[in-house]
């Protein structure tokens, strides 16, 4: 038996929720009680008390996506340059404060970019570990009980060019961080693994000791001239995409078997490009009804 939490990456699924508080409120209330227990989100600063109240009202657990402000600031937690790394840590700590204020269980981060000079990769790895150590020191200083940091590895080859994309490198860094942060974890994204050229199920087995969170996400990889090539979070029936609804169902069942006896957050993630966001999402969720067998289907 797998203790599952069905989660939604609403920043992609409902893009207006990132900067429109009314849209966030409408979306959370509409989704409450429909088979999902968690949302992964980002919302513009200045409304944290309102967001906290909305999350409490609708009963969702939550993860704040700190990847967005880190990318927007242009700073890498793995920067070998100490000035840039400190600027990235300042963003990290600001987002940890926000996550705590909104009652989130975790802040999701990325590693930052591969250094342009390959000779600096080891320095970049050490810089990332140092940044996460400082993030956990901030959590301890502020007494944010239960708040954790989770890394979503990106791709190092196609579009995001992240330091922590290759699974072997991710594992080495994670072992080092777990020495001082036992609650630090991984959020493994199926599309990112495909972009990285990893075997998805092999990679998930390798990261299993550290990963209780998997993103079901699609990508286009077979045609570099396709406008949607790379990490574009395409729908599960997008022309030329790597996976379709059927293959995701097969993969989902294999993941459940792998996680037997463990906790698992399983997240739907796709970028809405439709005019009617609600209708698009309802159709996608119904076509993923295999996610909700225990609950009698998407409500």
VOGU-3710 file (C-alpha; in Angstrom, 3 decimals, decimal comma):
1> xxxxxxxxxx> 0,000/0,000/0,000  1,288/3,459/-0,961  0,302/6,457/1,146  -0,453/8,846/-1,719  -1,096/12,561/-1,843  -2,399/13,781/-5,189  -0,940/17,199/-5,913  -1,377/19,899/-8,542  1,298/22,241/-9,872  -1,206/25,076/-10,124
11> xxxxxxxxxx> 1,388/27,656/-11,212  1,452/25,820/-14,570  -2,052/24,379/-14,602  -3,680/27,708/-13,662  -1,143/30,415/-14,607  -3,286/33,343/-13,464  -2,947/32,133/-9,877  0,642/33,381/-9,834  -0,256/37,074/-9,723  -4,045/37,326/-9,372
21> xxxxxxxxxx> -5,222/36,697/-5,803  -8,877/36,482/-6,853  -7,978/33,823/-9,431  -6,035/31,911/-6,785  -9,002/32,029/-4,410  -11,427/30,892/-7,119  -9,133/28,059/-8,194  -8,464/26,727/-4,692  -12,148/26,792/-3,787  -13,109/25,106/-7,053
31> xxxxxxxxxx> -10,559/22,313/-6,566  -11,245/21,657/-2,877  -12,751/18,241/-2,231  -12,118/16,931/-5,742  -9,442/14,324/-5,016  -6,367/16,495/-4,488  -4,682/17,061/-1,154  -1,877/19,428/-2,096  -1,043/22,387/-4,323  2,366/23,548/-5,509
41> xxxxxxxxxx> 2,245/27,250/-6,225  3,878/30,611/-6,435  2,085/33,888/-5,760  3,312/37,446/-5,977  4,467/38,939/-2,641  2,191/41,129/-0,582  -0,688/38,718/-0,072  0,830/36,019/2,139  -1,738/36,372/4,938  -4,580/36,072/2,432
51> xxxxxxxxxx> -2,985/33,026/0,797  -2,445/31,390/4,190  -6,124/31,898/5,017  -7,198/30,459/1,646  -5,037/27,364/2,093  -6,442/26,839/5,591  -10,024/27,345/4,375  -9,696/24,868/1,501  -7,646/22,302/3,438  -4,755/22,000/1,000
61> xxxxxxxxxx> -1,242/21,159/2,064  1,178/23,213/0,026  4,658/23,635/-1,385  5,920/27,059/-2,404  7,820/26,991/-5,710  10,935/29,009/-4,974  12,301/28,196/-8,424  10,404/31,161/-9,912  11,929/33,977/-7,817  15,405/32,418/-8,028
71> xxxxxxxxxx> 15,187/32,327/-11,838  13,696/35,830/-11,967  16,543/37,198/-9,843  19,097/35,461/-12,049  21,064/34,086/-9,106  22,266/30,511/-8,627  22,503/28,746/-5,280  25,437/26,877/-6,820  27,309/29,958/-8,040  31,069/29,593/-7,513
81> xxxxxxxxxx> 31,154/33,381/-7,280  30,559/34,137/-3,602  28,801/37,451/-4,206  26,214/35,850/-6,480  25,803/32,870/-4,151  25,060/35,173/-1,219  22,495/37,018/-3,333  20,859/33,672/-4,154  20,816/32,697/-0,469  19,110/36,005/0,347
91> xxxxxxxxxx> 16,333/35,076/-2,114  16,210/31,575/-0,624  15,766/32,908/2,919  13,128/35,416/1,797  11,136/32,587/0,205  11,571/30,409/3,307  10,042/33,272/5,323  7,119/33,417/2,904  6,653/29,634/2,916  6,520/29,647/6,722
101> xxxxxxxxxx> 4,075/32,575/6,770  1,721/30,747/4,385  1,915/27,441/6,246  3,699/25,514/3,491  5,370/22,210/4,273  8,317/22,838/1,933  10,061/25,258/-0,389  11,004/23,844/-3,791  14,281/25,081/-5,293  16,545/24,402/-8,237
111> xxxxxxxxxx> 20,332/24,223/-8,073  21,121/27,059/-10,446  23,123/27,006/-13,621  26,056/24,912/-14,682  29,205/27,043/-14,550  30,455/28,075/-17,974  33,867/26,706/-17,061  33,609/22,913/-16,573  36,597/23,092/-14,227  34,316/24,889/-11,732
121> xxxxxxxxxx> 31,714/22,110/-11,458  33,135/20,767/-8,195  33,253/24,308/-6,785  29,623/24,780/-7,854  28,585/21,574/-6,088  30,253/22,730/-2,879  28,604/26,148/-3,247  25,149/24,548/-3,549  25,709/22,460/-0,413  26,839/25,593/1,439
131> xxxxxxxxxx> 23,731/27,487/0,296  21,371/24,757/1,487  23,238/24,569/4,803  22,656/28,313/5,224  18,992/27,869/4,295  18,549/25,275/7,026  20,411/27,510/9,468  17,832/30,196/8,663  14,991/27,730/9,283  16,518/26,823/12,661
141> xxxxxxxxxx> 17,160/30,435/13,638  13,577/31,425/12,816  12,225/28,230/14,407  10,182/27,241/11,383  9,253/23,829/12,721  8,541/21,244/10,025  9,569/23,412/7,064  11,860/21,603/4,607  13,664/22,309/1,352  13,139/20,073/-1,675
151> xxxxxxxxxx> 15,249/20,132/-4,836  13,688/19,679/-8,259  16,581/18,626/-10,517  16,372/20,225/-13,951  18,047/19,376/-17,210  21,676/20,153/-17,867  21,623/19,687/-21,635  18,502/21,037/-23,348  17,036/24,231/-21,957  17,541/24,863/-18,238
161> xxxxxxxxxx> 21,257/23,922/-18,086  21,131/23,190/-14,371  24,087/21,972/-12,340  21,925/19,322/-10,690  20,412/17,437/-13,580  22,494/14,252/-13,927  21,225/11,721/-11,405  24,705/10,640/-10,296  25,584/14,235/-9,400  22,203/14,760/-7,696
171> xxxxxxxxxx> 22,755/11,669/-5,553  26,250/12,685/-4,455  25,073/16,145/-3,408  21,995/14,783/-1,643  24,054/12,381/0,453  26,219/15,310/1,572  23,219/17,474/2,493  21,403/14,704/4,349  24,297/14,684/6,846  23,047/17,995/8,265
181> xxxxxxxxxx> 19,467/18,162/6,920  17,678/14,801/7,257  14,421/16,265/5,903  15,924/17,615/2,685  14,445/15,737/-0,264  14,099/15,444/-4,015  11,192/16,156/-6,340  11,826/14,111/-9,475  10,206/15,319/-12,694  9,536/12,771/-15,454
191> xxxxxxxxxx> 10,029/15,333/-18,240  13,317/16,573/-16,801  14,615/13,009/-16,630  13,674/12,490/-20,282  15,361/15,761/-21,236  18,462/14,670/-19,357  18,517/11,363/-21,256  17,979/9,276/-18,120  15,948/6,073/-17,948  13,003/7,368/-15,910
201> xxxxxxxxxx> 12,266/4,268/-13,836  15,943/3,486/-13,231  16,491/7,070/-12,073  13,486/6,903/-9,746  14,788/3,686/-8,204  18,195/5,290/-7,678  16,717/8,360/-5,988  14,084/6,447/-3,996  15,829/6,855/-0,593  15,571/10,643/-0,942
211> xxxxxxxxxx> 12,499/11,150/-3,126  8,898/11,017/-1,974  7,624/13,352/-4,669  7,235/12,744/-8,425  5,993/15,151/-11,106  4,072/13,650/-14,021  5,099/16,109/-16,712  5,514/15,865/-20,495  7,913/17,253/-23,075  8,757/17,260/-26,791
221> xxxxxxxxxx> 12,232/15,895/-27,523  12,221/14,314/-30,982  12,240/17,484/-33,112  14,515/20,385/-32,188  12,691/22,623/-34,683  9,379/22,184/-32,840  8,372/25,387/-31,014  7,514/23,225/-27,985  10,864/21,410/-27,945  12,381/21,075/-24,483
231> xxxxxxxxxx> 11,017/21,919/-21,070  7,680/23,465/-22,125  5,328/21,372/-19,913  3,149/20,325/-22,849  -0,174/18,538/-22,409  -0,360/14,756/-22,315  -1,812/14,559/-25,823  0,390/17,224/-27,434  1,489/16,278/-30,974  4,988/14,864/-30,924
241> xxxxxxxxxx> 5,188/14,657/-27,130  7,246/11,927/-25,498  4,315/10,493/-23,515  0,569/10,159/-23,887  -2,181/9,449/-21,365  -1,795/5,705/-21,781  1,956/5,659/-21,239  1,599/7,920/-18,198  -0,937/5,478/-16,722  1,482/2,577/-17,210
251> xxxxxxxxxx> 4,302/4,617/-15,683  2,101/5,666/-12,762  1,308/2,046/-11,899  4,993/1,136/-12,079  5,803/4,057/-9,757  3,153/2,889/-7,272  4,680/-0,580/-7,265  8,123/0,942/-6,685  6,803/3,004/-3,741  5,009/0,128/-2,017
261> xxxxxxxxxx> 5,011/0,814/1,722  6,249/4,392/1,264  4,781/7,885/1,207  4,405/9,465/-2,228  3,294/12,854/-3,496  2,283/12,454/-7,143  1,816/15,708/-9,031  0,067/16,596/-12,270  1,955/19,311/-14,123  1,202/20,802/-17,535
271> xxxxxxxxxx> 1,114/24,336/-18,893  -2,377/25,572/-19,716  -2,467/27,206/-23,137  -6,267/27,098/-23,549  -8,611/30,062/-23,330  -10,991/28,250/-20,974  -8,609/27,153/-18,222  -11,241/25,377/-16,097  -12,689/23,336/-18,969  -9,194/22,366/-20,152
281> xxxxxxxxxx> -8,210/21,196/-16,675  -11,442/19,263/-16,085  -10,939/17,350/-19,331  -7,320/16,553/-18,501  -8,180/15,422/-14,964  -10,981/13,151/-16,227  -8,589/11,575/-18,704  -6,289/10,876/-15,736  -9,059/9,121/-13,812  -6,640/6,260/-13,083
291> xxxxxxxxx> -5,097/8,607/-10,506  -8,316/8,533/-8,513  -9,344/4,890/-8,489  -9,428/4,835/-4,701  -11,635/7,938/-4,590  -14,111/6,925/-7,301  -12,730/9,147/-10,046  -12,234/12,869/-10,532  -15,222/14,607/-8,998
//
